[in-house]
Amino acid sequence: MTEVTDKVERAIARFDRVTRQLDQRDGPVREAAKRERQRLNADLAGRAKRVSVAVLVISILTILVGLFIPIGMFGFLAAVGLAVGIAALLAFTPAETRSIAAPATDLPNGEMVQRFDSYLYRARRALPPAAQGEVDAISSILPSLRQTLERVETLDPNAQDARRLMSIHLPGLIDRYTHVPAAFRNERDGEDKTVDERLIEGLSAGRSALRDISENLARADMLALETQGRFIQSRYGAEASKSGITDTVPEKDGSGATVDS
């Protein structure tokens, strides 16, 4: 009987793993992975561009020096070695965006959203399934939040709240969770809550705050559009009606002269 129970539990666990992997192919996880690939591709493209520029500069300098001073074979090999060394240094220097560190607090608004998105994607795997769901919900908010924050000044109150959440509060919550040994995560605190429950509550609160900020910024844009539209309508619509502009064609008599209606 025990063996049958163990087999059933293993089958259920395997089913849960398979369905979780299938679920991760769609929705916020897939979109977050797509954005992360785009960031990595942009980083690789930037590295390739820097390497090309460095090699081109060294080649031009070598040619210019060779026009005035014979460099010989050893000079040519030294130039090639220098180009290869600089290219390797630029190509293999670790990128800041590939680390799991939280976004720096002095980044521009749009770049901070991107770094926070990358941070969530990389930190997600260390969290329990329920917390991963909250992380996915936060990630789904970030594209629209970035679109609005990029047009907002850093000192805007909404931007300041969002920046603190993305660079300090939410990364601090996740980092503190990962510091707790797994053996202690099921212990309950003074309010009868486990470490996992505290993490989920904090992520949920952060998600709600970021969503509210994104909605507030979007409403401000909508209000600005409405105000501008009303101004144009009241200003130029009224002037057009006062000037008596009409779409009627003036009538003409048989001789071709215009006849006033």
C-alpha positions as CSV (number, residue, x, y, z in Angstrom):
1,M,0.0,0.0,0.0
2,T,2.8,2.4,0.8
3,E,4.5,1.7,-2.5
4,V,1.3,2.5,-4.4
5,T,0.9,5.7,-2.4
6,D,4.5,6.7,-3.2
7,K,4.0,6.0,-6.9
8,V,0.8,8.1,-6.9
9,E,2.6,11.0,-5.2
10,R,5.5,10.8,-7.6
11,A,3.1,10.7,-10.6
12,I,1.3,13.8,-9.2
13,A,4.5,15.6,-8.7
14,R,5.7,14.8,-12.2
15,F,2.3,16.0,-13.6
16,D,2.7,19.2,-11.6
17,R,6.2,19.8,-13.1
18,V,5.0,19.1,-16.6
19,T,2.0,21.4,-16.3
20,R,4.1,24.1,-14.7
21,Q,6.5,24.0,-17.6
22,L,3.7,24.1,-20.1
23,D,2.2,27.1,-18.4
24,Q,5.5,28.9,-18.5
25,R,5.6,28.7,-22.3
26,D,2.8,31.3,-22.5
27,G,1.8,34.4,-20.7
28,P,3.9,36.8,-18.7
29,V,6.8,34.3,-18.4
30,R,7.2,34.0,-22.1
31,E,6.9,37.8,-22.6
32,A,9.5,38.4,-19.9
33,A,11.9,35.9,-21.5
34,K,11.4,37.6,-24.8
35,R,12.2,41.0,-23.4
36,E,15.3,39.5,-21.7
37,R,16.5,38.0,-25.0
38,Q,16.0,41.4,-26.7
39,R,18.2,43.0,-24.0
40,L,20.9,40.4,-24.4
41,N,20.8,40.7,-28.2
42,A,21.1,44.5,-27.8
43,D,24.1,44.0,-25.5
44,L,25.8,41.6,-28.0
45,A,25.2,44.1,-30.8
46,G,26.7,46.9,-28.8
47,R,29.7,44.7,-28.0
48,A,30.2,43.8,-31.7
49,K,30.0,47.5,-32.6
50,R,32.6,48.5,-30.0
51,V,34.9,45.7,-31.1
52,S,34.6,46.8,-34.8
53,V,35.3,50.4,-33.9
54,A,38.3,49.5,-31.8
55,V,39.8,47.3,-34.6
56,L,39.1,50.0,-37.2
57,V,40.9,52.6,-35.1
58,I,43.9,50.5,-34.5
59,S,44.1,49.6,-38.2
60,I,43.9,53.3,-39.2
61,L,46.6,54.2,-36.7
62,T,48.8,51.4,-37.9
63,I,48.5,52.5,-41.5
64,L,49.2,56.2,-40.6
65,V,52.3,55.2,-38.6
66,G,53.4,53.0,-41.4
67,L,53.3,55.8,-43.9
68,F,55.9,57.8,-42.0
69,I,57.8,55.1,-40.0
70,P,58.5,51.6,-41.3
71,I,57.0,49.3,-38.7
72,G,58.1,46.0,-40.2
73,M,56.7,42.6,-39.5
74,F,57.1,42.8,-35.7
75,G,55.3,46.2,-35.7
76,F,52.5,44.7,-37.8
77,L,52.2,41.7,-35.4
78,A,52.2,44.0,-32.4
79,A,49.3,45.9,-33.9
80,V,47.4,42.7,-34.6
81,G,48.0,41.5,-31.1
82,L,46.9,44.8,-29.7
83,A,43.7,44.7,-31.7
84,V,43.0,41.1,-30.7
85,G,43.6,41.9,-27.0
86,I,41.3,45.0,-27.0
87,A,38.6,43.0,-29.0
88,A,38.7,40.2,-26.4
89,L,38.5,42.7,-23.5
90,L,35.5,44.4,-25.0
91,A,33.8,41.1,-26.0
92,F,34.2,39.2,-22.7
93,T,33.9,41.9,-20.1
94,P,30.9,41.0,-17.9
95,A,27.8,43.1,-18.6
96,E,26.1,44.8,-15.7
97,T,22.7,43.8,-17.1
98,R,23.5,40.1,-16.8
99,S,23.9,40.2,-13.0
100,I,21.0,39.6,-10.6
101,A,21.8,42.8,-8.7
102,A,19.0,45.3,-8.2
103,P,18.9,48.3,-10.4
104,A,21.0,51.3,-9.4
105,T,19.1,54.2,-7.9
106,D,20.6,56.8,-10.3
107,L,19.4,55.2,-13.5
108,P,17.0,57.1,-15.9
109,N,13.4,56.1,-15.6
110,G,13.2,53.9,-18.7
111,E,16.5,52.2,-18.1
112,M,15.5,51.5,-14.5
113,V,12.4,49.7,-15.6
114,Q,14.4,47.6,-18.0
115,R,17.0,46.7,-15.3
116,F,14.2,45.8,-12.8
117,D,12.5,43.7,-15.4
118,S,15.7,41.8,-16.0
119,Y,16.3,41.5,-12.2
120,L,12.8,39.9,-11.7
121,Y,13.4,37.5,-14.6
122,R,16.6,36.3,-13.1
123,A,15.5,36.2,-9.5
124,R,12.2,34.4,-10.2
125,R,13.6,30.9,-10.3
126,A,14.7,31.2,-6.7
127,L,11.2,31.9,-5.4
128,P,8.3,29.6,-4.5
129,P,5.6,29.0,-7.1
130,A,3.1,31.4,-5.6
131,A,5.7,34.1,-5.4
132,Q,6.6,33.4,-9.0
133,G,3.0,34.2,-9.9
134,E,3.2,37.6,-8.3
135,V,6.5,38.3,-10.0
136,D,4.9,37.4,-13.3
137,A,2.0,39.8,-12.6
138,I,4.6,42.6,-11.8
139,S,6.5,41.8,-15.0
140,S,3.3,42.2,-17.1
141,I,2.9,45.8,-15.8
142,L,6.4,46.9,-16.7
143,P,6.1,47.5,-20.4
144,S,3.3,50.1,-20.1
145,L,4.9,51.5,-17.0
146,R,8.2,52.1,-18.9
147,Q,6.2,53.8,-21.7
148,T,4.8,56.3,-19.4
149,L,7.8,56.8,-17.1
150,E,10.1,57.5,-20.0
151,R,8.2,60.8,-20.6
152,V,8.1,61.8,-16.9
153,E,10.7,63.7,-15.0
154,T,12.6,61.8,-12.4
155,L,11.5,64.1,-9.6
156,D,7.8,63.5,-10.4
157,P,6.1,62.0,-7.2
158,N,4.7,59.0,-9.1
159,A,8.1,58.4,-10.7
160,Q,9.8,58.7,-7.3
161,D,7.5,56.1,-5.8
162,A,8.0,53.7,-8.7
163,R,11.8,54.1,-8.6
164,R,11.9,53.3,-4.9
165,L,9.8,50.2,-5.4
166,M,12.0,49.0,-8.3
167,S,15.4,49.8,-6.9
168,I,15.1,49.4,-3.2
169,H,11.9,48.0,-1.7
170,L,11.0,45.0,-3.9
171,P,14.6,43.9,-4.6
172,G,15.3,44.2,-0.9
173,L,12.3,42.0,-0.1
174,I,13.4,39.3,-2.6
175,D,17.1,39.5,-1.4
176,R,16.1,39.1,2.2
177,Y,13.9,36.1,1.4
178,T,16.8,34.4,-0.4
179,H,19.0,34.9,2.6
180,V,16.7,32.9,4.8
181,P,17.8,29.2,4.9
182,A,15.2,26.9,3.4
183,A,14.9,25.0,6.7
184,F,13.5,28.1,8.4
185,R,11.0,29.2,5.8
186,N,8.1,27.2,7.2
187,E,8.5,28.6,10.7
188,R,5.8,31.1,11.7
189,D,6.4,34.6,13.1
190,G,4.5,36.5,15.8
191,E,1.6,37.0,13.4
192,D,1.4,33.3,12.5
193,K,2.8,33.8,9.0
194,T,5.6,32.0,7.2
195,V,8.5,33.5,5.3
196,D,6.8,32.5,2.0
197,E,3.6,34.2,3.0
198,R,5.4,37.4,4.0
199,L,7.2,37.4,0.6
200,I,3.9,36.9,-1.3
201,E,2.2,39.6,0.6
202,G,5.0,42.1,0.0
203,L,5.1,41.3,-3.7
204,S,1.4,41.6,-4.0
205,A,1.5,45.0,-2.3
206,G,4.3,46.1,-4.6
207,R,2.4,44.9,-7.6
208,S,-0.7,46.9,-6.6
209,A,1.4,50.0,-6.0
210,L,3.1,49.8,-9.4
211,R,-0.2,49.2,-11.1
212,D,-1.7,52.2,-9.4
213,I,1.2,54.4,-10.5
214,S,1.0,53.2,-14.0
215,E,-2.8,53.9,-14.1
216,N,-2.2,57.4,-12.6
217,L,0.3,58.3,-15.2
218,A,-1.9,56.9,-18.0
219,R,-4.8,58.9,-16.7
220,A,-2.7,62.1,-16.7
221,D,-1.8,61.5,-20.3
222,M,-5.5,60.9,-21.2
223,L,-6.5,64.1,-19.3
224,A,-3.8,66.1,-21.1
225,L,-5.1,64.8,-24.5
226,E,-8.7,65.7,-23.5
227,T,-7.7,69.2,-22.5
228,Q,-5.7,69.8,-25.7
229,G,-8.6,68.5,-27.8
230,R,-11.1,70.7,-26.1
231,F,-8.8,73.7,-26.5
232,I,-8.4,73.1,-30.2
233,Q,-12.1,72.6,-30.7
234,S,-13.1,75.7,-28.7
235,R,-10.5,77.9,-30.3
236,Y,-10.4,76.9,-33.9
237,G,-13.9,75.5,-34.2
238,A,-15.4,78.8,-32.9
239,E,-13.1,80.9,-35.2
240,A,-14.1,78.7,-38.3
241,S,-17.8,79.3,-37.5
242,K,-17.3,83.0,-37.0
243,S,-15.5,83.5,-40.3
244,G,-18.5,82.0,-42.2
245,I,-16.4,79.3,-43.9
246,T,-18.8,77.0,-45.8
247,D,-18.5,74.3,-48.3
248,T,-21.0,75.8,-50.8
249,V,-19.9,76.5,-54.4
250,P,-20.8,80.1,-55.7
251,E,-23.3,80.2,-58.5
252,K,-22.6,81.7,-61.9
253,D,-24.8,83.2,-64.5
254,G,-24.7,82.5,-68.2
255,S,-21.9,84.9,-68.9
256,G,-19.6,83.3,-66.2
257,A,-20.0,86.1,-63.6
258,T,-20.5,85.1,-60.0
259,V,-24.0,85.6,-58.6
260,D,-24.4,86.4,-55.0
261,S,-26.8,84.1,-53.3
